[in-house]
Amino acid sequence: MRLSVARLLEGFRQLKHRLSAKVAVAIIGVAAAVLIVAGCLSLWLLVSAQMATIAALHQLQAETAALKIQHFVDDLESHLRWLIAPSWASTTEEDRRVDALRTLRALPPVSTLRLLDPQGREQLRVSRLGPDIAGTGTDLSRTDAYVTARQQGRHIGPIYFQEGSEPYVTIHVGGVSPRQGSVVADVNLKLIWDIVTALRIGEAGRAFLVDAQGHLISHPDISLVLRQTDVSSLPYVRAALEKLPTGSGDAVLVAGRDLAGRDILSASTTPLALGWTVITELPRAEALAPVYTSVRLWLIVLACGLAAAVLCGILIARNMIRPIETLTTGAIRIGSGDLDHRIAISGSNEFAQLGERFNEMAQHLQAERATLEEKVNMRTLELARANQAKSRFLASASHDLRQPLHALSLFVDELRSQPTEARRLRLNDNLAEAVDRLNGMFDAILDTSKIEAGAIRPSLSHFPLAPLLDNLRGMFVSAAEAKGLRLEIDGSVAWVESDRLLLQRILQNLVSNAIRYTDAGLVCVACTEADGQLTIAVCDTGPGIPAALQSDIFGEFFRAPTPGQSGERGLGLGLFIVESFARLLDHPLGMRSQPGHGSRFEIRVPIVPEMPPLPRN
């Protein structure tokens, strides 16, 4: 095969050299390369210029809104600081009340003012929403807002919505002198709406304002603000919020989709010292409209240039069409597996030589395929023999190892029958538990070997399910109580059609896995009937299975990465055996799991009419 490929490549090289005098390919290639390079360069320059223009526009608009918002807050702060400028001891309660009412009338956005004495106790409250209250004495000196205001002069709280209406923010202004008090103002941010919604970027662009957590403060669609919409999940909003710690004011264009699903380009800037962010967005189609127009023109020019180049190439290569078509057809047939096909081109030119190279390659591949099929058959036979040997080994090992384990169980029972100390009794219990666990492992290995060997043949019968469920309860109630779990197994009077032993092994493995990987809570077995089927569900309150692993849990030797607190882990064969037995019985198997909320495994078994009891002799 290597020889044929080498000859084929050599044929291509000879063809290339002999066609160098024919300029068809050169004409098309040069023309296309020039047009494509020039067009791509022009488009890149145009896109760069357009993006720079959009970035500058976004920057200007966002900074303008940010400065207005900052001025709004600074103006509020200056009025509030005037209110507490006099020393607390130099003013009377009536003077402070009159000054507070004047300030409240002068600041329409403020709904409530609270005056605090130098010790941080509330002494006066005036509000547009209720009567004035004096001397409440509420101590705010230990709140983070009061401490920050006294240390830094100002504290701006988070955005909240009062009675489900407009957004509010609480501004706490502290005095610069220990003799001065503090003032707390509840500010309605509705006036900021007009500042932000007035921004217009292009025809369909707009701006909105969010707090540090990504909740809308202002938006052209007021209903989104009133619903307290969280837009932090939008990529361009998330990118804007990530700028907050640095306080960067540079506009960085980010592509994404807005709440309506439109493709947009966005930028943002951060108002100084507020933690709020003005975000602008412009539909991508509008932003890149000049680019799209240039692309269309470039495509037209490219199409015309390529058409002219192709026409020239066709005229030159007219005498080459037929042999090329013959080579193409032959190559397709040979490539599709028809190795008996041979390419026939008359003459002694380069195309005839290339056809001979194809024929030699097909002949060599035909011989190689025959050899490969023989090797594959031999390898398949070897693998089958190896699998059979593995299955025989596993079965033999399980059988041989079961004998000393059985003897060990007899010794433990004999020790239990003798009067011993408590410590020896606990040791005996531990030995018994280890024996049971090893027996379970060997049962899993033996079942796996039988499955792989195809030695399991279901024996279907009709039987009541209740005794099987009672056996389950007896098997696992002690293990569940030892881990502090509640084991609940619902009873069922239904008769089912299945293999009693295989169905029992399925439920044993499911319950055992549930107890093993559940550290607290509940493990339950529930039965429901519907459409002639009995659904047996095994549920737990364990850690759940991550979505990325759910497709692998039924694989051979798969073990969950997070075992229970006991640290006990099985061989990873339990669910493999469950899935194999369910497939043999033709019982649909299902699974649902959510990390942190537990898992649910269910199997559906056909229901049959209740059988009458056998007569007693």
C-alpha positions in Angstrom: 0.0 0.0 0.0 2.8 2.4 0.8 4.3 1.7 -2.6 1.0 2.5 -4.3 0.6 5.7 -2.4 4.1 6.8 -3.2 3.6 6.1 -6.9 0.3 8.1 -6.8 2.0 11.0 -5.2 4.8 10.9 -7.7 2.2 10.9 -10.5 0.7 14.0 -9.0 4.1 15.7 -8.9 4.7 14.9 -12.6 1.3 16.2 -13.5 1.9 19.4 -11.7 5.3 20.0 -13.5 3.9 19.2 -16.9 0.9 21.5 -16.5 3.0 24.4 -15.3 3.0 25.9 -18.9 -0.8 26.0 -18.8 -1.8 29.0 -16.9 -5.4 28.1 -16.1 -4.9 27.4 -12.5 -2.5 30.3 -12.1 -5.0 32.8 -13.6 -7.8 31.6 -11.3 -5.6 31.4 -8.2 -3.9 34.7 -8.6 -7.1 36.6 -9.4 -8.9 35.0 -6.5 -6.1 35.5 -4.1 -5.8 39.2 -4.9 -9.5 39.8 -4.6 -9.8 37.9 -1.4 -6.8 39.5 0.3 -7.8 43.0 -0.8 -11.4 42.5 0.2 -10.6 40.9 3.6 -8.1 43.8 4.4 -10.8 46.4 3.5 -13.4 44.6 5.5 -11.1 44.4 8.5 -10.3 48.1 8.3 -14.0 49.0 7.9 -15.0 46.8 10.8 -12.3 48.2 13.0 -13.3 51.7 12.2 -17.0 51.0 12.8 -16.3 49.2 16.1 -14.2 52.2 17.2 -17.0 54.6 16.3 -19.5 52.5 18.2 -17.3 52.2 21.2 -16.7 56.0 21.3 -20.5 56.6 21.0 -21.2 54.1 23.8 -18.4 55.6 25.9 -19.8 59.1 25.5 -23.4 58.2 26.2 -22.6 56.0 29.2 -20.3 58.6 30.8 -22.8 61.3 30.3 -25.5 59.3 32.1 -23.0 58.3 34.8 -22.0 61.9 35.4 -25.7 63.0 35.7 -26.4 60.2 38.1 -23.3 61.1 40.1 -24.4 64.7 40.2 -27.8 63.7 41.4 -26.4 61.7 44.3 -23.8 64.4 45.1 -26.5 67.1 45.2 -28.6 65.0 47.6 -25.5 64.4 49.8 -24.7 68.2 49.9 -28.3 69.0 51.1 -28.1 66.3 53.7 -24.7 67.3 54.9 -26.0 70.9 55.3 -28.8 69.5 57.5 -26.2 68.1 60.0 -23.6 70.8 59.6 -24.4 72.5 63.0 -23.2 70.9 66.2 -25.9 68.8 67.7 -25.7 70.5 71.1 -26.1 74.0 69.5 -29.5 73.3 68.0 -32.8 72.6 69.6 -35.2 69.8 68.8 -37.6 72.3 67.1 -34.8 73.8 65.0 -33.8 70.3 63.8 -37.4 69.5 62.9 -37.9 72.7 60.9 -34.6 72.2 59.1 -35.5 68.6 58.3 -38.9 69.6 56.9 -37.2 72.3 54.7 -34.7 69.8 53.4 -37.6 67.3 52.7 -39.5 69.9 50.7 -36.3 70.9 48.8 -35.5 67.3 47.9 -38.5 65.7 46.1 -36.8 62.3 45.6 -36.4 61.9 49.4 -39.4 60.2 51.0 -38.1 59.9 54.6 -35.4 61.7 56.7 -34.1 60.3 60.0 -31.8 62.4 62.3 -29.3 60.6 64.6 -27.5 62.2 67.5 -23.7 61.9 67.8 -24.2 58.6 69.7 -26.1 57.0 66.7 -29.6 57.1 68.3 -32.5 58.1 66.2 -34.0 61.4 67.6 -36.3 62.6 64.7 -38.1 61.1 61.7 -39.9 63.2 59.1 -41.7 61.5 56.1 -43.9 62.2 53.2 -45.6 58.9 53.9 -46.5 59.4 57.6 -46.5 61.7 60.6 -43.3 63.1 62.1 -41.9 61.1 65.0 -39.5 62.5 67.6 -37.4 60.8 70.2 -37.7 57.2 69.1 -34.2 56.5 70.5 -33.5 53.6 68.1 -29.8 52.7 68.4 -28.1 52.4 64.9 -24.6 52.9 66.2 -23.6 49.3 65.6 -25.0 49.0 62.1 -22.5 48.7 59.2 -24.1 51.7 57.5 -23.6 54.0 60.5 -20.0 52.8 61.1 -19.2 53.3 57.4 -20.9 56.7 57.3 -18.9 58.0 60.4 -15.6 56.6 59.0 -16.0 57.5 55.3 -18.6 60.2 55.4 -21.2 58.4 53.4 -22.8 55.0 53.0 -25.1 54.0 50.1 -27.2 50.9 50.7 -28.6 48.3 48.3 -31.5 49.0 46.0 -35.0 48.0 47.3 -38.5 48.3 46.2 -41.0 50.0 48.6 -44.4 48.3 48.6 -43.7 46.9 45.2 -43.4 50.2 43.5 -40.4 52.3 42.4 -36.8 51.5 43.4 -35.4 53.1 46.5 -32.0 53.5 48.1 -31.0 54.5 51.6 -28.2 57.1 51.9 -26.5 57.5 55.3 -24.5 60.7 55.7 -22.3 61.0 58.8 -20.9 64.2 60.3 -17.2 65.0 60.0 -17.1 66.1 63.7 -17.9 63.9 66.8 -20.2 66.7 67.9 -22.3 66.4 64.7 -25.1 64.0 64.2 -26.0 61.8 61.2 -28.8 61.7 58.7 -30.4 58.8 57.0 -32.5 59.4 53.8 -34.7 57.0 51.9 -34.4 58.2 48.2 -36.8 57.4 45.4 -34.7 56.6 42.2 -37.5 57.3 39.8 -35.9 60.6 38.7 -32.9 58.5 37.5 -35.2 56.8 35.0 -35.5 60.0 33.0 -31.7 60.4 32.9 -31.1 56.9 31.6 -34.1 56.4 29.3 -33.3 59.7 27.6 -30.2 58.2 26.1 -30.5 57.2 22.5 -27.9 55.3 20.5 -28.7 55.0 16.9 -32.3 54.3 16.0 -32.9 51.2 18.1 -30.2 51.5 20.7 -30.9 52.1 24.4 -29.4 52.2 27.9 -30.3 50.9 31.3 -28.9 51.0 34.9 -28.2 48.1 37.2 -26.9 47.8 40.7 -23.8 45.8 41.7 -25.8 42.5 41.8 -27.3 43.0 38.3 -30.8 44.1 39.3 -32.5 46.7 37.1 -32.7 50.2 38.5 -33.8 51.9 35.3 -34.8 50.6 31.9 -36.9 51.9 29.0 -39.4 49.1 29.7 -40.6 50.2 33.2 -42.3 46.9 33.8 -39.0 45.1 33.9 -37.8 47.5 36.7 -41.1 47.0 38.7 -40.7 43.2 38.5 -37.2 43.6 40.0 -35.7 41.8 37.0 -32.3 40.3 37.5 -30.2 40.6 34.3 -26.9 39.4 35.7 -27.1 36.2 33.7 -26.7 38.1 30.4 -23.1 37.8 29.3 -22.6 41.5 28.6 -24.1 42.5 31.9 -21.9 40.0 33.7 -18.9 41.5 31.9 -19.9 45.0 33.0 -20.3 43.9 36.6 -16.8 42.4 36.6 -15.4 45.9 35.9 -16.8 47.1 39.2 -13.8 46.3 41.5 -11.4 48.3 39.3 -13.7 51.2 38.6 -12.7 51.2 35.0 -14.6 53.7 32.9 -13.3 52.5 29.5 -16.0 51.2 27.2 -15.4 47.6 26.0 -17.8 46.3 23.4 -19.3 43.0 24.2 -21.5 40.9 21.9 -24.5 39.1 23.2 -28.3 38.8 23.2 -30.6 41.1 25.1 -33.7 40.1 27.1 -35.8 40.1 23.8 -33.3 37.7 22.2 -31.8 40.3 19.8 -28.1 40.2 18.8 -26.6 43.4 20.3 -23.3 45.1 20.9 -23.0 46.5 24.5 -20.7 48.7 26.5 -20.7 50.0 30.0 -19.1 52.4 32.5 -19.2 52.6 36.2 -20.5 55.8 38.0 -17.9 57.0 40.6 -18.3 55.6 44.1 -21.8 54.2 43.6 -21.4 50.7 42.4 -24.1 51.1 39.8 -23.4 50.5 36.2 -24.8 52.2 33.1 -25.1 49.7 30.2 -25.7 50.7 26.6 -26.8 48.3 23.8 -27.2 48.6 20.1 -28.6 46.0 17.7 -25.8 44.3 15.9 -27.6 44.6 12.6 -27.8 48.4 13.0 -24.2 48.7 14.2 -22.8 46.7 11.4 -25.1 47.9 8.6 -22.2 49.7 6.8 -20.1 46.6 7.1 -22.9 44.5 5.6 -23.2 46.9 2.6 -19.5 46.7 2.0 -19.6 42.9 2.2 -22.3 42.8 -0.5 -20.3 45.0 -2.8 -17.2 43.0 -2.1 -19.0 39.8 -2.9 -20.2 41.3 -6.2 -16.7 42.3 -7.2 -15.3 39.0 -6.1 -17.9 37.1 -8.1 -17.2 39.1 -11.3 -13.5 38.7 -10.9 -13.7 35.0 -10.3 -16.1 34.6 -13.3 -13.6 36.2 -15.6 -10.8 34.1 -14.2 -12.8 30.9 -14.5 -13.8 31.8 -18.1 -10.1 32.1 -19.0 -9.3 28.9 -17.3 -12.0 27.0 -19.0 -10.9 28.1 -22.4 -7.3 26.9 -21.6 -8.3 23.7 -19.9 -11.0 22.6 -22.4 -8.8 19.8 -23.7 -8.3 18.5 -20.2 -11.9 18.0 -19.1 -12.6 14.5 -20.3 -9.5 12.7 -18.8 -10.1 14.6 -15.5 -13.7 13.4 -15.4 -12.5 9.8 -16.1 -10.0 10.1 -13.3 -12.6 11.6 -11.0 -15.2 8.9 -11.6 -12.6 6.1 -11.3 -11.2 7.6 -8.0 -14.7 7.9 -6.6 -15.5 4.3 -7.4 -12.2 3.0 -6.0 -12.6 5.2 -2.9 -16.1 3.8 -2.3 -14.8 0.3 -2.2 -15.1 -0.9 -5.8 -11.5 -2.2 -6.0 -12.3 -4.3 -9.1 -12.7 -1.0 -11.2 -9.9 0.0 -13.4 -9.4 3.5 -15.1 -8.9 3.4 -18.9 -7.3 6.5 -20.5 -5.8 6.2 -23.9 -2.5 7.8 -24.9 0.8 8.3 -23.1 0.3 11.7 -21.6 0.3 12.5 -17.9 -3.3 11.6 -17.4 -2.8 8.1 -18.7 0.2 7.7 -16.3 -1.9 8.9 -13.4 -4.6 6.4 -14.3 -2.1 3.6 -14.2 -1.0 4.8 -10.8 -4.7 4.6 -9.6 -5.0 1.1 -11.1 -1.9 -0.1 -9.3 -3.1 1.4 -6.1 -6.5 -0.3 -6.5 -4.9 -3.7 -7.2 -2.6 -3.3 -4.1 -5.5 -2.2 -1.9 -7.5 -5.3 -3.1 -4.7 -7.6 -2.0 -4.3 -5.7 1.3 -8.1 -5.9 2.0 -8.1 -9.6 1.7 -5.1 -9.9 4.1 -6.7 -7.5 6.5 -10.0 -9.4 6.6 -8.2 -12.6 7.4 -6.3 -10.8 10.2 -9.6 -9.3 11.6 -11.2 -12.7 11.6 -8.3 -14.2 13.5 -8.2 -11.4 16.0 -12.0 -11.7 16.6 -11.6 -15.4 17.3 -8.8 -14.7 19.7 -10.8 -12.1 21.5 -13.8 -14.4 21.8 -11.5 -17.1 23.3 -10.0 -14.6 25.7 -13.4 -13.5 26.9 -14.5 -17.1 27.4 -11.3 -17.7 29.4 -11.9 -14.6 31.5 -15.4 -15.7 32.2 -14.3 -19.2 33.2 -11.6 -17.8 35.4 -14.0 -15.4 37.2 -16.5 -18.2 37.7 -13.9 -20.6 39.0 -12.3 -17.9 41.3 -15.7 -17.0 42.8 -16.5 -20.6 43.4 -13.2 -21.5 45.0 -13.1 -18.4 47.2 -16.6 -19.0 48.4 -15.5 -22.2 50.3 -13.1 -20.5 52.8 -15.6 -17.7 53.2 -18.2 -20.3 54.1 -15.9 -21.9 56.6 -15.1 -18.4 58.1 -18.8 -17.9 58.6 -19.1 -21.2 60.4 -16.2 -20.2 62.7 -17.9 -16.8 63.5 -21.2 -18.6 64.3 -19.3 -20.9 66.6 -17.6 -18.0 68.4 -20.9 -16.3 68.8 -22.4 -19.3 70.5 -19.7 -19.2 73.3 -19.9 -16.8 76.2 -17.3 -14.1 75.5 -16.5 -10.5 76.5 -18.3 -7.6 74.8 -15.2 -6.7 72.8 -14.9 -10.2 71.3 -18.6 -10.0 70.5 -18.1 -6.8 68.6 -15.1 -8.4 66.9 -17.3 -11.2 65.9 -19.9 -8.9 64.5 -17.3 -7.1 62.5 -16.1 -10.4 61.1 -19.6 -11.3 60.1 -20.1 -8.0 58.4 -16.9 -8.4 56.5 -17.9 -11.9 55.4 -21.3 -10.6 54.2 -19.6 -7.8 52.3 -17.1 -10.2 50.7 -20.0 -12.6 49.8 -21.7 -9.7 48.1 -18.6 -8.8 46.1 -18.2 -12.4 45.0 -21.9 -12.6 44.1 -21.4 -9.5 41.9 -18.3 -11.0 40.3 -20.1 -14.3 39.6 -23.1 -12.5 38.2 -20.9 -10.4 35.9 -19.1 -13.5 34.7 -22.4 -15.2 34.0 -23.7 -12.2 32.1 -20.6 -12.0 29.9 -20.7 -15.7 29.2 -24.4 -15.6 28.3 -25.1 -18.2 31.0 -28.1 -16.6 32.5 -31.5 -17.6 31.1 -34.5 -15.9 32.7 -37.2 -18.3 34.1 -40.4 -16.3 34.1 -43.2 -17.1 36.4 -46.2 -15.5 38.2 -45.7 -14.7 41.8 -46.9 -12.1 44.4 -44.5 -9.2 45.1 -45.2 -8.8 48.8 -42.9 -11.6 50.1 -40.1 -10.3 48.0 -40.5 -6.8 49.5 -40.6 -8.3 53.0 -37.3 -10.1 52.3 -35.8 -6.8 51.2 -36.9 -5.2 54.5 -35.3 -7.9 56.5 -32.0 -7.8 54.5 -31.4 -4.0 54.8 -33.2 -2.7 57.9 -30.1 -3.3 60.1 -27.7 -1.7 57.6 -30.0 1.4 57.3 -30.4 1.7 61.1 -26.6 1.5 61.5 -26.2 4.6 59.3 -29.1 6.4 61.0 -31.3 6.1 57.9 -35.0 5.6 57.6 -35.9 2.6 55.4 -39.4 2.6 54.1 -40.7 -0.2 51.9 -44.3 0.0 50.7 -46.3 -3.1 50.4 -48.0 -4.3 47.3 -50.6 -7.0 46.7 -49.9 -7.2 43.0 -48.9 -10.3 41.2 -46.2 -9.9 38.6 -44.6 -11.8 35.8 -40.8 -12.0 36.1 -37.9 -14.1 37.2 -38.2 -14.1 41.0 -34.5 -14.5 41.7 -33.3 -12.0 39.1 -35.9 -9.4 40.1 -34.8 -9.8 43.8 -31.1 -9.3 42.8 -32.1 -6.1 40.9 -33.9 -4.7 43.9 -31.1 -5.8 46.3 -28.5 -4.0 44.3 -30.6 -0.8 44.0 -31.4 -0.7 47.8 -27.8 -1.6 48.7 -26.4 1.3 46.5 -29.0 3.7 48.0 -27.9 2.9 51.5 -24.2 2.9 50.7 -24.3 6.4 49.1 -26.8 8.1 51.5 -25.4 9.6 54.6 -28.6 11.0 56.1 -32.4 11.0 55.5 -34.4 8.3 53.8 -34.2 5.3 51.5 -37.6 4.1 50.3 -39.1 1.5 48.0 -42.5 2.5 46.5 -44.8 0.7 44.1 -47.4 2.2 41.8 -49.7 0.6 39.2 -50.6 2.1 35.8 -51.5 0.6 32.4 -51.0 -3.0 33.4 -47.5 -2.2 34.7 -46.1 -2.1 38.3 -43.5 0.5 38.8 -41.0 -0.3 41.6 -39.1 2.8 42.5 -36.0 2.9 44.8 -35.4 6.5 46.1 -32.8 8.1 48.3 -31.8 11.5 49.8 -28.2 11.0 48.9 -25.8 13.3 47.1 -27.2 12.6 43.7 -25.4 11.9 40.5 -23.9 14.7 38.3 -25.4 15.0 34.9 -22.0 14.4 33.3 -21.8 10.9 34.9 -25.4 9.7 34.5 -24.7 8.1 31.1 -21.8 6.1 32.6 -23.3 4.7 35.9 -24.6 1.5 34.3 -21.1 0.7 32.9 -19.0 -2.2 34.2 -16.8 -1.4 37.2 -18.2 2.2 37.5 -18.1 3.7 41.0 -19.4 7.0 42.1 -16.6 9.6 43.0 -18.3 10.5 46.2 -19.1 7.6 48.6 -21.0 7.9 51.8 -19.5 8.9 55.1 -18.7 5.3 55.9 -16.1 5.2 53.1 -17.4 1.8 51.9 -17.3 1.4 48.1 -18.3 -1.6 46.1 -16.8 -3.1 43.0 -18.8 -0.9 40.7 -20.8 -3.9 39.4 -24.1 -3.3 41.1 -25.8 -1.0 38.5 -24.1 -3.0 35.6 -25.8 -6.1 37.0 -29.1 -4.3 37.4 -29.1 -3.0 33.8 -28.0 -6.4 32.5 -30.8 -8.3 34.4 -33.4 -5.7 33.4 -32.4 -6.1 29.8 -32.6 -9.9 30.0 -36.1 -9.7 31.6 -37.2 -7.0 29.2 -38.2 -4.8 32.1 -37.8 -1.0 31.3 -35.3 0.6 33.7 -35.3 4.4 34.4 -33.3 6.8 36.5 -33.6 10.4 37.6 -31.1 12.2 39.8 -30.3 15.7 40.9 -27.1 16.6 42.7 -27.8 17.5 46.3 -31.4 16.1 46.2 -31.0 12.4 45.8 -31.7 9.8 43.1 -34.6 7.7 41.9 -34.2 4.3 40.1 -37.3 2.6 38.8 -38.1 -0.7 37.0 -41.5 -1.6 35.4 -42.8 -5.1 35.7 -45.9 -6.6 34.0 -48.9 -7.2 36.3 -50.8 -10.5 36.1 -54.1 -11.5 37.6 -53.8 -12.8 41.2 -53.4 -16.6 41.3 -55.6 -18.7 43.6 -53.8 -20.4 46.5 -52.7 -24.0 46.0 -54.9 -26.6 47.7 -53.5 -28.1 50.9 -53.2 -31.9 51.2 
